[in-house]
Amino acid sequence: MPHKRDWWSANSVGEQTLTRRELEVAWLVSQGLANQGVAGQLGIREGTVKIHLHNIYRKLRVSNRTELILSAIPNRRKKIHGFPLIRLGNVG
């Protein structure tokens, strides 16, 4: 697994900071793992993954996995249903 700093550098968005575990969950989700796969990789329960994802979505102001992944892409703008999604955080 690459350094989380290479993905979301300071792991913060405004005043919200992702915990180390939230970064791990977010990174594994970005690699295409489902909740069950994330849980298996981290040795935690699937319900715990869901809690982490809820907290990540709240902190990053996103509402789903797609927006989470797009928020980590540096220097890109994406649109979903006509609304621009801009990167939320500093990337490396």
Number of C-alpha atoms within 10 A of each C-alpha: 6 7 11 16 13 11 19 23 14 15 20 17 16 11 7 13 15 20 14 11 12 19 21 19 23 26 22 19 19 17 11 12 16 15 19 14 15 23 19 13 13 13 9 12 13 16 12 12 22 16 12 20 22 15 15 23 17 12 17 20 14 18 13 12 16 12 19 22 17 19 23 21 17 16 10 11 12 14 11 9 5 7 8 10 15 17 21 20 19 17 18 11
